[in-house]
């Protein structure tokens, strides 16, 4: 349990007003979603200063405010009845409190990172562990230097934590693992996400390997991933490594895979996955390994894998009138994840298959090569119509043109594409949306729902 006085002792905070013996519960940085009794943290962002909204937070029931930009002499008297603590840096305070709270709990903590599949892996691992334990997991995209501490600060009586760790640059995973201190770490794969900032896949691997800095237990890796496979001796030097794979001999292997990729064996156990896709076989392998490490029975592991569900623009199936199926997988994208999503689209029963592909962001000088590769993948996917959206997918469109693909459209932004995409749809179609979150392809899916109408499955 954390108290206001811990902010003073651990973070060098100054009690402006109120009671230092109050318990800190349910931290929030957003006054729009704050609840009575919450602790509000004012964070200065690029576009606004959260410190300025402390009055709104208190009016909505916040019990405590942690602020780093406030003039104590200008606080109206009515707000001096609340508890306000001033710190030098609100984000650093959050991180310090989360690190301290983590130290108070002796529970399994699973840290998950990788270029692709972090969230879906986190969800499936949580589904497996929830068959036996009370689980606290990362919600939404709270996997960064602010989101991860906020997740840990939600910890109450849970038995285990499953934490997703994202990054854009070197050193970011190092910070997160130093706060979370995982007892099990997972690297799903090393791809090209953020290569524009990090410069090479080798640098991406080094940044992902930072997760081992705070690790006190085994590191689980995808041994089929080429760069992890090729560097296994280096990885094993300072780590207890557990490998998993389909193609390479590993500690845990998926075998006897059915044609639809939804049924297979893991080390002899029969597994059924609700999504038939190679990427989800790897997710199942991770979940199986973590389940075994956390002493979950084989029967419960099978149940957890079979019953897991994805959230938030990740393979979100929407049924429209005229038997049209929308697959909204627009939360994020990389070359590998686009290929995985197209594999899923191929298996759908739609009369025609359409794909709307947005830019993969943060590819830097590698953008042309990567988006050309996207074009190659699309060309080999037997699609009826391809729509590309963004500045970088011009290279994708260029490749398709040069290779004789005609039923395609290109738009510089999603807004310009709405009416065209609506006009393209025919009865029985299945349409996939896949692109980086910043491309806002989910707006097109929402537009189609408004125009066509949502129909329950």
Secondary structure, DSSP 8 states (H G I E B T S, - for coil): -EEHHHHHHHH--EEEES-TT-EE-SEES-TTS--TT-EEE--B-SS-BGGGGHHHHHHTT-SEEEESS--GGGS-GGGGGSEEEE-S-HHHHHHHHHHHHHHT--SEEEEEE-SS-HHHHHHHHHHHHTTTS-EEE--TT--STTHHHHHHTT-SS-SEEEEE---SSTTHHHHHHHHH--SEEEE----STTHHHH-SHHHHHHHHGGGGGG--S-EEEETTSHHHHHTHHHHHHTS-EEEEESSS--SEEEES--TTSSEEEETTEEEE-SS-SHHHHHHHHHHHHHHHHTT--HHHHHHHHHH----SSSSEEEEEGGGEEEEE--S---HHHHHHHHHHHHHS--SSEEEEEE---S-GGGHHHHHHHHHHHHHTTT-SEEEEESSTTHHHHHHHHHTT--SEEEESSSGGGHHHHHHH--TT-EEEEE--GGG-THHHHHHHHHHH-B---
